[in-house]
Amino acid sequence: MAAMTPEEYERLKEAEKEHLRKMRRLKQAVHELERQKKVSKAVRDMTEEPRRLLDEQEELVDQIAMEAAQSEARLDIALEAADAKAVAEPERISPEEADEVIRRERARELVRRMQAEDASAPAASAETPAKESAPKSADGEQAPPPPRPEKTIGRMKP
């Protein structure tokens, strides 16, 4: 094996230095690209999640608007029926009675909606047996609970 001359040694040393510099630049470029990728992903996530939430909110608003329109339509039909009845029998129904009919129809509609919501809610079905287990009177109606005595601290009043 021949000995290396100082010029060859310096040339080889410079070539190795250049190679190491290129490797450092490549590693820095990879590191920078990974950082840019993370930033891009974060920006994408920040824009997609609010967009998804807005889309979901719009769907819910549309659903509520549809339910409101259906409820208004039902109320209009009920009011038209009440008005038709009032027109058919104008001498027998006073304005106060007409208001009472409208109020009762609205109450019935509210009760129907609440029953429909209760029927769709599974938690509501767990609460209803407790109400049904209350004592009933002889005519089949639910009897009021017995009166409770007034309490004081530590003992009951006679």
DSSP file (Angstrom, degrees, kcal/mol; ACC not computed):
  #  RESIDUE AA STRUCTURE BP1 BP2  ACC     N-H-->O    O-->H-N    N-H-->O    O-->H-N    TCO  KAPPA ALPHA  PHI   PSI    X-CA   Y-CA   Z-CA
    1    1 A M              0   0    0      0, 0.0     2,-0.3     0, 0.0     0, 0.0   0.000 360.0 360.0 360.0 133.7    0.0    0.0    0.0
    2    2 A A        -     0   0    0      1,-0.1     2,-0.1     0, 0.0     0, 0.0  -0.588 360.0-111.4 -87.1 145.6    1.3    3.3   -1.0
    3    3 A A        -     0   0    0     -2,-0.3     2,-0.3     1,-0.1    -1,-0.1  -0.441  33.4-113.1 -73.9 147.6    1.5    6.1    1.4
    4    4 A M        -     0   0    0     -2,-0.1    -1,-0.1     1,-0.1     0, 0.0  -0.620  25.8-130.1 -85.4 137.5   -0.8    9.1    0.9
    5    5 A T     >  -     0   0    0     -2,-0.3     4,-2.6     1,-0.1     5,-0.2  -0.482  23.6-112.2 -81.8 158.0    0.8   12.4    0.0
    6    6 A P  H  > S+     0   0    0      0, 0.0     4,-2.4     0, 0.0     5,-0.2   0.840 118.2  54.3 -60.2 -31.9   -0.2   15.5    1.9
    7    7 A E  H  > S+     0   0    0      2,-0.2     4,-2.5     1,-0.2     5,-0.2   0.926 110.2  45.7 -67.6 -42.9   -2.0   16.9   -1.2
    8    8 A E  H  > S+     0   0    0      2,-0.2     4,-2.9     1,-0.2     5,-0.2   0.909 112.1  52.4 -63.9 -41.4   -4.1   13.7   -1.6
    9    9 A Y  H  X S+     0   0    0     -4,-2.6     4,-2.5     2,-0.2    -2,-0.2   0.932 111.8  45.0 -59.7 -47.1   -4.8   13.8    2.1
   10   10 A E  H  X S+     0   0    0     -4,-2.4     4,-2.6     2,-0.2    -2,-0.2   0.888 113.7  50.3 -65.0 -39.9   -6.0   17.4    1.9
   11   11 A R  H  X S+     0   0    0     -4,-2.5     4,-2.2     2,-0.2    -2,-0.2   0.923 113.5  45.2 -65.0 -44.0   -8.1   16.7   -1.2
   12   12 A L  H  X S+     0   0    0     -4,-2.9     4,-2.3     2,-0.2    -2,-0.2   0.885 112.5  51.6 -64.9 -39.8   -9.7   13.7    0.5
   13   13 A K  H  X S+     0   0    0     -4,-2.5     4,-2.3    -5,-0.2    -2,-0.2   0.916 111.1  47.2 -63.8 -44.2  -10.3   15.7    3.6
   14   14 A E  H  X S+     0   0    0     -4,-2.6     4,-2.5     2,-0.2    -2,-0.2   0.875 111.1  52.1 -65.5 -38.2  -12.0   18.5    1.6
   15   15 A A  H  X S+     0   0    0     -4,-2.2     4,-2.3     2,-0.2    -2,-0.2   0.912 110.9  47.2 -64.9 -41.7  -14.1   16.0   -0.3
   16   16 A E  H  X S+     0   0    0     -4,-2.3     4,-2.6     2,-0.2    -2,-0.2   0.900 111.2  51.5 -66.0 -40.9  -15.2   14.4    3.0
   17   17 A K  H  X S+     0   0    0     -4,-2.3     4,-2.5     2,-0.2    -2,-0.2   0.928 110.8  48.3 -60.1 -45.0  -16.0   17.9    4.5
   18   18 A E  H  X S+     0   0    0     -4,-2.5     4,-2.4     1,-0.2    -2,-0.2   0.905 111.2  50.7 -62.6 -41.3  -18.1   18.7    1.4
   19   19 A H  H  X S+     0   0    0     -4,-2.3     4,-2.3     1,-0.2    -2,-0.2   0.921 111.1  48.0 -61.7 -44.7  -19.9   15.4    1.7
   20   20 A L  H  X S+     0   0    0     -4,-2.6     4,-2.4     2,-0.2    -2,-0.2   0.873 110.4  52.1 -64.7 -37.7  -20.7   16.1    5.4
   21   21 A R  H  X S+     0   0    0     -4,-2.5     4,-2.6     2,-0.2    -1,-0.2   0.919 109.9  48.8 -64.1 -42.7  -21.9   19.6    4.5
   22   22 A K  H  X S+     0   0    0     -4,-2.4     4,-2.5     2,-0.2    -2,-0.2   0.912 110.8  50.5 -62.3 -42.3  -24.2   18.2    1.9
   23   23 A M  H  X S+     0   0    0     -4,-2.3     4,-2.6     2,-0.2    -2,-0.2   0.913 110.3  49.7 -62.0 -42.6  -25.5   15.6    4.4
   24   24 A R  H  X S+     0   0    0     -4,-2.4     4,-2.5     2,-0.2    -2,-0.2   0.919 111.3  49.0 -61.8 -44.3  -26.2   18.4    6.9
   25   25 A R  H  X S+     0   0    0     -4,-2.6     4,-2.2     1,-0.2    -2,-0.2   0.901 111.9  49.2 -63.3 -39.8  -28.0   20.5    4.3
   26   26 A L  H  X S+     0   0    0     -4,-2.5     4,-2.6     2,-0.2    -2,-0.2   0.917 111.1  48.8 -64.4 -44.0  -30.1   17.4    3.3
   27   27 A K  H  X S+     0   0    0     -4,-2.6     4,-2.7     1,-0.2    -2,-0.2   0.903 111.7  49.7 -62.9 -40.9  -31.0   16.7    7.0
   28   28 A Q  H  X S+     0   0    0     -4,-2.5     4,-2.6     2,-0.2    -1,-0.2   0.897 110.7  50.3 -64.0 -39.0  -32.0   20.3    7.5
   29   29 A A  H  X S+     0   0    0     -4,-2.2     4,-2.5     2,-0.2    -2,-0.2   0.911 111.4  47.9 -65.2 -41.9  -34.1   20.2    4.4
   30   30 A V  H  X S+     0   0    0     -4,-2.6     4,-2.5     2,-0.2    -2,-0.2   0.931 112.5  49.1 -62.8 -45.4  -35.8   17.0    5.6
   31   31 A H  H  X S+     0   0    0     -4,-2.7     4,-2.1     1,-0.2    -2,-0.2   0.913 112.1  48.5 -60.4 -42.9  -36.4   18.5    9.0
   32   32 A E  H  X S+     0   0    0     -4,-2.6     4,-2.5     2,-0.2    -1,-0.2   0.897 111.1  50.2 -65.1 -40.9  -37.8   21.7    7.4
   33   33 A L  H  X S+     0   0    0     -4,-2.5     4,-2.4     2,-0.2    -2,-0.2   0.899 110.0  50.2 -65.3 -39.7  -40.1   19.6    5.2
   34   34 A E  H  X S+     0   0    0     -4,-2.5     4,-2.2     2,-0.2    -2,-0.2   0.907 111.0  49.4 -63.8 -40.4  -41.4   17.6    8.2
   35   35 A R  H  X S+     0   0    0     -4,-2.1     4,-2.4     2,-0.2    -2,-0.2   0.920 111.3  48.9 -63.8 -43.5  -42.1   20.9   10.1
   36   36 A Q  H  X S+     0   0    0     -4,-2.5     4,-2.7     1,-0.2    -2,-0.2   0.877 109.3  53.3 -63.6 -37.2  -44.0   22.3    7.1
   37   37 A K  H  X S+     0   0    0     -4,-2.4     4,-2.4     2,-0.2    -1,-0.2   0.918 109.8  47.5 -63.9 -43.1  -46.0   19.0    6.8
   38   38 A K  H  X S+     0   0    0     -4,-2.2     4,-2.4     2,-0.2    -2,-0.2   0.912 113.0  48.6 -63.8 -42.3  -47.0   19.3   10.5
   39   39 A V  H  X S+     0   0    0     -4,-2.4     4,-2.5     2,-0.2    -2,-0.2   0.914 111.2  50.2 -64.2 -42.7  -47.9   23.0   10.1
   40   40 A S  H  X S+     0   0    0     -4,-2.7     4,-2.6     1,-0.2    -2,-0.2   0.910 110.9  49.2 -61.7 -42.8  -50.0   22.1    7.0
   41   41 A K  H  X S+     0   0    0     -4,-2.4     4,-2.7     2,-0.2    -1,-0.2   0.911 110.8  50.2 -63.9 -41.8  -51.8   19.4    8.8
   42   42 A A  H  X S+     0   0    0     -4,-2.4     4,-2.3     2,-0.2    -2,-0.2   0.915 112.1  47.1 -63.2 -42.8  -52.5   21.7   11.7
   43   43 A V  H  X S+     0   0    0     -4,-2.5     4,-1.6     2,-0.2    -2,-0.2   0.918 112.5  49.9 -64.5 -43.1  -53.9   24.4    9.4
   44   44 A R  H  X S+     0   0    0     -4,-2.6     4,-2.7     1,-0.2     5,-0.2   0.923 111.8  48.1 -61.7 -44.6  -56.0   21.8    7.5
   45   45 A D  H  X S+     0   0    0     -4,-2.7     4,-2.0     1,-0.2    -1,-0.2   0.890 109.2  54.1 -62.6 -38.8  -57.4   20.4   10.8
   46   46 A M  H  < S+     0   0    0     -4,-2.3    -1,-0.2    -5,-0.2    -2,-0.2   0.811 115.7  38.7 -67.0 -28.9  -58.2   24.0   11.9
   47   47 A T  H  X S+     0   0    0     -4,-1.6     4,-1.3    -3,-0.2    -2,-0.2   0.815 115.8  49.8 -90.7 -32.5  -60.2   24.7    8.8
   48   48 A E  H  X S+     0   0    0     -4,-2.7     4,-2.5    -5,-0.2     5,-0.2   0.902 106.5  53.4 -75.5 -40.8  -61.9   21.3    8.4
   49   49 A E  H  X S+     0   0    0     -4,-2.0     4,-2.5    -5,-0.2     5,-0.2   0.940 111.4  44.2 -64.0 -48.8  -63.2   20.9   11.9
   50   50 A P  H  > S+     0   0    0      0, 0.0     4,-2.7     0, 0.0    -1,-0.2   0.898 113.5  52.7 -62.3 -36.4  -65.0   24.3   12.0
   51   51 A R  H  X S+     0   0    0     -4,-1.3     4,-2.3     2,-0.2    -2,-0.2   0.920 110.2  47.6 -63.1 -42.4  -66.4   23.6    8.5
   52   52 A R  H  X S+     0   0    0     -4,-2.5     4,-2.4     2,-0.2    -1,-0.2   0.913 112.4  49.4 -63.9 -43.1  -67.7   20.3    9.7
   53   53 A L  H  X S+     0   0    0     -4,-2.5     4,-2.5     2,-0.2    -2,-0.2   0.888 110.5  50.3 -64.7 -38.6  -69.3   21.9   12.8
   54   54 A L  H  X S+     0   0    0     -4,-2.7     4,-2.6     2,-0.2    -2,-0.2   0.912 110.3  49.9 -65.0 -41.4  -70.9   24.6   10.6
   55   55 A D  H  X S+     0   0    0     -4,-2.3     4,-2.1     2,-0.2    -2,-0.2   0.920 112.0  48.0 -61.9 -43.0  -72.3   22.0    8.3
   56   56 A E  H  X S+     0   0    0     -4,-2.4     4,-2.2     1,-0.2    -2,-0.2   0.908 111.6  50.0 -63.4 -42.1  -73.7   20.0   11.2
   57   57 A Q  H  X S+     0   0    0     -4,-2.5     4,-2.7     1,-0.2    -2,-0.2   0.907 109.0  51.9 -64.4 -41.3  -75.2   23.2   12.7
   58   58 A E  H  X S+     0   0    0     -4,-2.6     4,-2.5     1,-0.2    -1,-0.2   0.896 108.8  51.2 -62.1 -39.8  -76.8   24.1    9.4
   59   59 A E  H  X S+     0   0    0     -4,-2.1     4,-2.3     2,-0.2    -1,-0.2   0.925 111.6  47.0 -62.3 -44.1  -78.4   20.6    9.2
   60   60 A L  H  X S+     0   0    0     -4,-2.2     4,-2.5     2,-0.2    -2,-0.2   0.900 111.9  50.0 -65.5 -40.6  -79.8   21.0   12.8
   61   61 A V  H  X S+     0   0    0     -4,-2.7     4,-2.6     2,-0.2    -1,-0.2   0.913 111.2  49.5 -63.6 -42.0  -81.1   24.5   12.0
   62   62 A D  H  X S+     0   0    0     -4,-2.5     4,-2.3     2,-0.2    -2,-0.2   0.901 110.8  50.0 -62.3 -40.6  -82.8   23.1    8.8
   63   63 A Q  H  X S+     0   0    0     -4,-2.3     4,-2.3     2,-0.2    -2,-0.2   0.918 112.0  47.2 -64.4 -43.6  -84.3   20.3   10.8
   64   64 A I  H  X S+     0   0    0     -4,-2.5     4,-2.6     1,-0.2    -2,-0.2   0.898 111.0  51.9 -65.1 -40.1  -85.6   22.8   13.4
   65   65 A A  H  X S+     0   0    0     -4,-2.6     4,-2.4     2,-0.2    -1,-0.2   0.901 109.7  50.0 -62.7 -40.0  -87.0   25.0   10.7
   66   66 A M  H  X S+     0   0    0     -4,-2.3     4,-2.3     2,-0.2    -2,-0.2   0.922 111.8  47.3 -64.1 -44.6  -88.8   22.0    9.2
   67   67 A E  H  X S+     0   0    0     -4,-2.3     4,-2.4     2,-0.2    -2,-0.2   0.895 112.0  50.4 -64.2 -39.5  -90.3   21.1   12.5
   68   68 A A  H  X S+     0   0    0     -4,-2.6     4,-2.7     2,-0.2    -2,-0.2   0.909 110.0  50.2 -64.7 -41.5  -91.4   24.7   13.1
   69   69 A A  H  X S+     0   0    0     -4,-2.4     4,-2.3     2,-0.2    -2,-0.2   0.905 111.2  48.7 -63.3 -41.1  -93.0   24.8    9.7
   70   70 A Q  H  X S+     0   0    0     -4,-2.3     4,-2.4     2,-0.2    -2,-0.2   0.916 112.2  48.4 -64.6 -42.2  -94.9   21.6   10.4
   71   71 A S  H  X S+     0   0    0     -4,-2.4     4,-2.5     2,-0.2    -2,-0.2   0.904 111.5  49.8 -64.7 -41.3  -96.0   22.9   13.8
   72   72 A E  H  X S+     0   0    0     -4,-2.7     4,-2.9     2,-0.2    -1,-0.2   0.903 109.8  51.5 -63.6 -40.1  -97.2   26.2   12.2
   73   73 A A  H  X S+     0   0    0     -4,-2.3     4,-2.4     2,-0.2    -2,-0.2   0.923 110.5  48.3 -63.2 -43.6  -99.1   24.3    9.5
   74   74 A R  H  X S+     0   0    0     -4,-2.4     4,-2.5     1,-0.2    -2,-0.2   0.919 112.9  48.3 -61.3 -43.1 -100.8   22.2   12.2
   75   75 A L  H  X S+     0   0    0     -4,-2.5     4,-2.9     2,-0.2    -2,-0.2   0.908 110.2  51.6 -65.0 -41.8 -101.7   25.3   14.2
   76   76 A D  H  X S+     0   0    0     -4,-2.9     4,-2.8     2,-0.2    -1,-0.2   0.915 110.6  48.7 -60.9 -42.7 -103.0   27.0   11.0
   77   77 A I  H  X S+     0   0    0     -4,-2.4     4,-2.5     2,-0.2    -2,-0.2   0.925 113.0  47.7 -62.6 -44.3 -105.2   24.0   10.3
   78   78 A A  H  X S+     0   0    0     -4,-2.5     4,-2.4     2,-0.2    -2,-0.2   0.909 113.1  47.8 -64.2 -41.2 -106.5   24.0   13.8
   79   79 A L  H  X S+     0   0    0     -4,-2.9     4,-2.9     2,-0.2    -2,-0.2   0.899 111.0  51.1 -66.9 -39.5 -107.1   27.7   13.7
   80   80 A E  H  X S+     0   0    0     -4,-2.8     4,-3.0     2,-0.2    -2,-0.2   0.907 110.5  49.7 -62.4 -40.7 -108.9   27.4   10.4
   81   81 A A  H  X S+     0   0    0     -4,-2.5     4,-2.2     2,-0.2    -2,-0.2   0.916 112.6  46.8 -64.1 -41.8 -111.1   24.7   11.9
   82   82 A A  H  X S+     0   0    0     -4,-2.4     4,-2.1     2,-0.2    -2,-0.2   0.900 113.9  48.1 -66.2 -40.2 -111.9   26.8   14.9
   83   83 A D  H  X S+     0   0    0     -4,-2.9     4,-2.6     2,-0.2    -2,-0.2   0.906 110.7  51.3 -65.7 -41.5 -112.6   29.8   12.6
   84   84 A A  H  X S+     0   0    0     -4,-3.0     4,-2.5     1,-0.2    -2,-0.2   0.905 110.9  48.2 -62.6 -40.7 -114.8   27.6   10.4
   85   85 A K  H  X S+     0   0    0     -4,-2.2     4,-1.8     1,-0.2    -1,-0.2   0.889 111.9  49.7 -65.7 -38.8 -116.7   26.5   13.4
   86   86 A A  H  < S+     0   0    0     -4,-2.1     7,-0.2     2,-0.2    -2,-0.2   0.870 112.3  47.4 -68.2 -36.9 -117.1   30.0   14.6
   87   87 A V  H  < S+     0   0    0     -4,-2.6    -2,-0.2     1,-0.2    -1,-0.2   0.892 111.9  50.5 -70.5 -39.3 -118.3   31.1   11.1
   88   88 A A  H  < S+     0   0    0     -4,-2.5    -2,-0.2     1,-0.3    -1,-0.2   0.847 126.6  25.3 -66.9 -33.9 -120.8   28.2   11.0
   89   89 A E  S >X S+     0   0    0     -4,-1.8     4,-1.0    -5,-0.2     3,-0.6  -0.540  73.5 153.9-128.1  65.1 -122.2   29.0   14.4
   90   90 A P  T 34 S+     0   0    0      0, 0.0     3,-0.2     0, 0.0    -1,-0.1   0.831  71.9  53.5 -68.3 -31.1 -121.5   32.8   14.9
   91   91 A E  T 34 S+     0   0    0      1,-0.2    -4,-0.1    -3,-0.1    -2,-0.1   0.750 109.6  47.7 -76.7 -20.6 -124.3   33.4   17.4
   92   92 A R  T <4 S+     0   0    0     -3,-0.6     2,-0.6    -6,-0.1    -1,-0.2   0.676 103.0  65.0 -93.8 -17.2 -123.3   30.7   19.8
   93   93 A I     <  -     0   0    0     -4,-1.0    -1,-0.1    -7,-0.2    -4,-0.0  -0.923  65.1-161.6-114.6 122.1 -119.5   31.4   20.1
   94   94 A S     >  -     0   0    0     -2,-0.6     4,-2.5     1,-0.1     5,-0.2  -0.487  37.0-103.2 -89.3 166.2 -118.3   34.6   21.6
   95   95 A P  H  > S+     0   0    0      0, 0.0     4,-2.4     0, 0.0     5,-0.2   0.866 123.8  53.8 -58.3 -35.3 -114.8   36.0   21.1
   96   96 A E  H  > S+     0   0    0      2,-0.2     4,-2.0     1,-0.2     5,-0.1   0.911 109.1  47.8 -65.4 -41.0 -113.8   34.8   24.6
   97   97 A E  H  > S+     0   0    0      2,-0.2     4,-2.5     1,-0.2    -1,-0.2   0.891 110.4  52.4 -66.8 -37.8 -115.0   31.3   23.7
   98   98 A A  H  X S+     0   0    0     -4,-2.5     4,-2.5     2,-0.2    -2,-0.2   0.923 109.4  49.0 -63.1 -42.9 -113.1   31.4   20.4
   99   99 A D  H  X S+     0   0    0     -4,-2.4     4,-2.6     1,-0.2    -1,-0.2   0.890 110.6  51.5 -61.4 -38.4 -109.9   32.4   22.3
  100  100 A E  H  X S+     0   0    0     -4,-2.0     4,-2.6     2,-0.2    -2,-0.2   0.902 109.2  49.9 -65.5 -41.2 -110.6   29.5   24.7
  101  101 A V  H  X S+     0   0    0     -4,-2.5     4,-2.5     2,-0.2    -2,-0.2   0.926 112.5  47.3 -62.7 -44.9 -111.0   27.1   21.8
  102  102 A I  H  X S+     0   0    0     -4,-2.5     4,-2.4     2,-0.2    -2,-0.2   0.916 112.1  49.9 -63.1 -42.8 -107.7   28.3   20.3
  103  103 A R  H  X S+     0   0    0     -4,-2.6     4,-2.3     1,-0.2    -2,-0.2   0.914 111.9  48.0 -62.8 -42.7 -105.9   28.1   23.7
  104  104 A R  H  X S+     0   0    0     -4,-2.6     4,-2.7     2,-0.2    -2,-0.2   0.900 111.1  50.9 -65.0 -40.0 -107.2   24.5   24.2
  105  105 A E  H  X S+     0   0    0     -4,-2.5     4,-2.4     2,-0.2    -2,-0.2   0.906 110.6  48.7 -65.3 -40.5 -106.1   23.5   20.7
  106  106 A R  H  X S+     0   0    0     -4,-2.4     4,-2.4     2,-0.2    -1,-0.2   0.912 111.2  50.4 -63.8 -41.1 -102.7   24.9   21.3
  107  107 A A  H  X S+     0   0    0     -4,-2.3     4,-2.5     2,-0.2    -2,-0.2   0.913 110.0  50.1 -63.4 -42.4 -102.5   23.0   24.6
  108  108 A R  H  X S+     0   0    0     -4,-2.7     4,-2.7     1,-0.2    -2,-0.2   0.923 110.9  49.4 -61.3 -43.4 -103.6   19.8   22.9
  109  109 A E  H  X S+     0   0    0     -4,-2.4     4,-2.5     2,-0.2    -2,-0.2   0.902 110.8  49.9 -62.4 -41.2 -100.9   20.2   20.2
  110  110 A L  H  X S+     0   0    0     -4,-2.4     4,-2.6     2,-0.2    -1,-0.2   0.910 110.9  49.3 -63.7 -41.7  -98.3   20.9   22.9
  111  111 A V  H  X S+     0   0    0     -4,-2.5     4,-2.6     2,-0.2    -2,-0.2   0.919 110.6  50.8 -63.9 -42.8  -99.3   17.8   24.8
  112  112 A R  H  X S+     0   0    0     -4,-2.7     4,-2.3     1,-0.2    -2,-0.2   0.920 111.9  47.1 -60.5 -43.4  -99.1   15.7   21.5
  113  113 A R  H  X S+     0   0    0     -4,-2.5     4,-2.4     2,-0.2    -2,-0.2   0.917 112.4  49.0 -64.6 -42.4  -95.6   17.0   20.8
  114  114 A M  H  X S+     0   0    0     -4,-2.6     4,-2.6     1,-0.2    -2,-0.2   0.897 111.3  50.0 -65.3 -38.6  -94.5   16.4   24.4
  115  115 A Q  H  X S+     0   0    0     -4,-2.6     4,-2.4     2,-0.2    -1,-0.2   0.893 110.3  50.5 -65.4 -38.6  -95.9   12.8   24.2
  116  116 A A  H  X S+     0   0    0     -4,-2.3     4,-1.4     2,-0.2    -2,-0.2   0.907 112.1  47.0 -65.2 -40.3  -94.1   12.2   20.9
  117  117 A E  H  X S+     0   0    0     -4,-2.4     4,-1.1     2,-0.2    -2,-0.2   0.902 112.3  50.1 -67.1 -40.1  -90.9   13.5   22.4
  118  118 A D  H  < S+     0   0    0     -4,-2.6     3,-0.3     1,-0.2    -2,-0.2   0.877 108.0  53.6 -65.2 -36.6  -91.4   11.3   25.5
  119  119 A A  H  < S+     0   0    0     -4,-2.4    -1,-0.2     1,-0.2    -2,-0.2   0.838 111.1  46.0 -67.1 -31.2  -92.0    8.3   23.4
  120  120 A S  H  < S+     0   0    0     -4,-1.4    -1,-0.2    -5,-0.2    -2,-0.2   0.663  97.7  82.4 -85.3 -15.1  -88.8    8.8   21.5
  121  121 A A     X  -     0   0    0     -4,-1.1     4,-0.8    -3,-0.3     3,-0.3  -0.806  61.6-162.6 -93.3 118.9  -86.7    9.4   24.7
  122  122 A P  H  > S+     0   0    0      0, 0.0     4,-0.7     0, 0.0     3,-0.3   0.804  89.0  59.0 -69.3 -28.3  -85.7    6.1   26.4
  123  123 A A  H >> S+     0   0    0      1,-0.2     4,-0.7     2,-0.2     3,-0.5   0.829  98.3  59.3 -70.0 -30.3  -84.9    7.8   29.7
  124  124 A A  H >> S+     0   0    0     -3,-0.3     4,-1.2     1,-0.2     3,-0.6   0.833  97.4  60.0 -67.8 -31.6  -88.5    9.1   30.0
  125  125 A S  H 3< S+     0   0    0     -4,-0.8    -1,-0.2    -3,-0.3    -2,-0.2   0.793  99.4  57.0 -68.7 -25.9  -89.8    5.5   29.9
  126  126 A A  H << S+     0   0    0     -4,-0.7     4,-0.3    -3,-0.5    -1,-0.2   0.769 107.1  48.9 -74.0 -24.8  -87.8    4.7   33.0
  127  127 A E  H XX S+     0   0    0     -4,-0.7     4,-0.9    -3,-0.6     3,-0.6   0.752  96.4  70.8 -86.4 -24.7  -89.5    7.5   34.9
  128  128 A T  H 3X S+     0   0    0     -4,-1.2     4,-1.9     1,-0.2     3,-0.4   0.835  87.3  61.4 -67.6 -34.9  -93.1    6.7   34.0
  129  129 A P  H 3> S+     0   0    0      0, 0.0     4,-1.3     0, 0.0    -1,-0.2   0.863 100.2  56.6 -61.2 -32.1  -93.5    3.4   36.1
  130  130 A A  H <4 S+     0   0    0     -3,-0.6    -2,-0.2    -4,-0.3     3,-0.1   0.879 108.0  47.2 -65.5 -36.3  -92.9    5.4   39.2
  131  131 A K  H >< S+     0   0    0     -4,-0.9     3,-1.2    -3,-0.4    -1,-0.2   0.874 110.7  51.9 -71.1 -37.1  -95.8    7.7   38.4
  132  132 A E  H 3< S+     0   0    0     -4,-1.9    -1,-0.2     1,-0.2    -2,-0.2   0.710  97.4  67.2 -73.7 -19.9  -98.1    4.8   37.5
  133  133 A S  T 3< S+     0   0    0     -4,-1.3    -1,-0.2    -5,-0.2    -2,-0.2   0.454  74.3 113.8 -82.1   1.4  -97.4    3.0   40.8
  134  134 A A  S <  S-     0   0    0     -3,-1.2     9,-0.0     1,-0.1    -3,-0.0  -0.402  82.2 -89.6 -68.6 150.8  -99.2    5.8   42.8
  135  135 A P        -     0   0    0      0, 0.0     8,-1.8     0, 0.0     2,-0.3  -0.281  41.7-145.4 -64.3 146.6 -102.4    4.7   44.5
  136  136 A K  B     -A  142   0A   0      6,-0.3     6,-0.2    -3,-0.1     5,-0.1  -0.863   9.9-125.1-114.5 148.5 -105.6    4.9   42.5
  137  137 A S    >   -     0   0    0      4,-3.2     3,-1.5    -2,-0.3    -1,-0.1  -0.211  38.2 -91.2 -82.3 179.8 -109.1    5.7   43.8
  138  138 A A  T 3  S+     0   0    0      1,-0.3    -1,-0.1     2,-0.1    -2,-0.0   0.799 123.8  56.4 -65.1 -30.9 -112.2    3.6   43.3
  139  139 A D  T 3  S-     0   0    0      2,-0.1    -1,-0.3     1,-0.1     3,-0.1   0.360 120.5-104.0 -86.5   8.0 -113.2    5.4   40.1
  140  140 A G  S <  S+     0   0    0     -3,-1.5     2,-0.1     1,-0.3    -2,-0.1   0.311  81.7 123.5  93.3  -8.2 -109.8    4.6   38.5
  141  141 A E  S    S-     0   0    0      1,-0.1    -4,-3.2    -5,-0.1     2,-0.4  -0.481  73.5 -94.5 -84.0 158.2 -108.3    8.1   38.8
  142  142 A Q  B     -A  136   0A   0     -6,-0.2    -6,-0.3    -2,-0.1    -1,-0.1  -0.581  40.7-135.3 -74.5 125.6 -105.0    8.7   40.5
  143  143 A A        -     0   0    0     -8,-1.8    -1,-0.1    -2,-0.4     0, 0.0  -0.534  23.7-106.2 -80.5 146.2 -105.6    9.6   44.2
  144  144 A P        -     0   0    0      0, 0.0    -1,-0.1     0, 0.0     0, 0.0  -0.387  43.8 -96.8 -68.1 151.5 -103.6   12.5   45.7
  145  145 A P        -     0   0    0      0, 0.0     3,-0.1     0, 0.0   -11,-0.0  -0.301  49.4 -90.5 -65.7 154.0 -100.9   11.5   48.0
  146  146 A P        -     0   0    0      0, 0.0     2,-0.0     0, 0.0    -3,-0.0  -0.320  53.4 -92.0 -64.0 149.3 -101.7   11.6   51.7
  147  147 A P        -     0   0    0      0, 0.0     0, 0.0     0, 0.0     0, 0.0  -0.319  39.6-130.8 -63.8 143.2 -101.0   14.9   53.4
  148  148 A R        -     0   0    0     -3,-0.1     2,-0.1     1,-0.0     3,-0.1  -0.753  19.4-117.4 -95.9 141.0  -97.6   15.2   55.0
  149  149 A P        -     0   0    0      0, 0.0     2,-0.2     0, 0.0    -1,-0.0  -0.410  34.9-100.7 -72.8 153.1  -97.2   16.4   58.6
  150  150 A E        -     0   0    0     -2,-0.1     7,-1.4     7,-0.1     2,-0.3  -0.503  41.4-141.3 -71.0 142.6  -95.2   19.6   59.2
  151  151 A K  B     -B  156   0B   0     -2,-0.2     2,-0.3     5,-0.2     5,-0.2  -0.793  17.7-172.8-109.2 149.9  -91.7   18.9   60.3
  152  152 A T        -     0   0    0      3,-1.5     2,-0.6    -2,-0.3     3,-0.2  -0.766  48.1 -69.3-124.3 176.3  -89.6   20.7   62.9
  153  153 A I  S    S-     0   0    0     -2,-0.3     3,-0.0     1,-0.2     0, 0.0  -0.564 115.5  -8.1 -71.2 116.4  -86.0   20.1   63.7
  154  154 A G  S    S+     0   0    0     -2,-0.6     2,-0.3     0, 0.0    -1,-0.2   0.052 128.3  39.3  92.4 -26.2  -85.6   16.8   65.5
  155  155 A R  S    S-     0   0    0     -3,-0.2    -3,-1.5     0, 0.0     2,-0.3  -0.983  76.9-104.4-154.5 164.4  -89.3   15.8   65.9
  156  156 A M  B     -B  151   0B   0     -2,-0.3    -5,-0.2    -5,-0.2    -3,-0.0  -0.636  34.8-117.5 -90.3 145.9  -92.7   15.9   64.3
  157  157 A K              0   0    0     -7,-1.4    -7,-0.1    -2,-0.3    -1,-0.1  -0.551 360.0 360.0 -75.9 148.0  -95.5   18.3   65.3
  158  158 A P              0   0    0      0, 0.0    -1,-0.1     0, 0.0    -2,-0.0   0.497 360.0 360.0 -73.5 360.0  -98.6   16.6   66.7
